[in-house]
Amino acid sequence: MNVTLVAGTRPEIIKMASVIDNLQKKRDVEVTYVHSGQHYDYELSKKFIEEMNLPKPDFWIDLYYSDPADQMAELIKKLREVFSKEKVSLVLFQGDTNTTLAAALAANKLGIPIGHIEAGLRSNDFRMPEEFNCRLADHLSLLLFAPTQKSYENLLKESVWGEIYVTGNTVIDAVTRFYPIAKEKSRILEKIPFEEFILFTAHRAENVDNPIILREFVSFLIESPIPVVYPVHPRTLKRLKEYNLWDKLKNTKHILLLPPVGYLDILVLMKNARLIITDSGGIVEEATAPQIRKPVLIARLSTERPEAIEHGFAKLAGVIKSSLLEHTKYILENYNEIIKKPPPKITIW
């Protein structure tokens, strides 16, 4: 049996790590690992793969186009070529990216069964292309691996035809497996000059490509009540410079700007931060892991991961400076009470 796994972004690499590792231990399973190249920074993706001791991808696709429509067409074409070369029994993909939908469509057109890891996540925010990617992939899939009971119920409501399994989220497997290694090997804290800090990340197109929202983020960071550590995503760096915001951040003493960091470093930063502010769904989930347990402000207008919010472990803080400041001050003032709350059972531990 040949199981072909497709990942294209760094969060997908993280969430696929335990799946790849366990499949490789099966004597009757041949694993083909495909990297779609959706994140263009080859060296950073390679660093993630090496840190997690994953095998080198059997196929590493080079993408020419960045426009979403052109990129989708290119991904479908090139993934179809890969699938056609192999005697593929099952294609597995993860999440809600262009890679997810492209892999689903390419395999479907070849009549290959497909399985979706992290199926059933719904923000019901139809401004987001990820919402469509996830929904379409779910309705093409034979096997749907839902991380939570709520995502399972979403799939039932939509009458998907495939078989549904509640599995928990593989990002928790990754945290459990790699945090002890991160604690031992990471030296990122040696670069942090602050006794306490907020960890801030932002990368989503609807945030960083919007100059109004990006200015709100920068204003918030400059007025933050405690220091901020900010690993800057390549896409965000490009926009900060384009909108003449980079120098404002660079010249603010209580903000430490870092280049993108590896997985081990981000785990250590999350663990040692006072508070996490992010627009990353994966970080919201990682923050609830027993090894991390940190309150999160979600810098978005909607989320496909409501469980942490419902349990009071995370807040949907929006994208406006005043709202972000208000929520930040509340968490800092009530910190001890907040961290005593049990984290949500958003995955099976």
Secondary structure, 3 states (H helix, E strand, C coil): CEEEEEECCHHHHHHHHHHHHHHHCCCCCEEEEEECCCCCCHHHHHHHHHHCCCCCCCEECCCCCCCHHHHHHHHHHHHHHHHHHCCCCEEEEECCCHHHHHHHHHHHHCCCCEEEECCCCCCCCCCCHHHHHHHHHHHHCCEEEECCHHHHHHHHHCCCCCEEEECCCHHHHHHHHHHHHHHHHCCHHHHCCCCCCEEEECCCHHHHCCHHHHHHHHHHHHHCCCCEEEECCHHHHHHHHHCCCHHHHHCCCCEEEECCCCHHHHHHHHHHCCEEEECCHHHHHHHCCCCCCCCEEECCCCCCCCHHHHCCCEEECCCCHHHHHHHHHHHHHCHHHHHCCCCCCCCCC
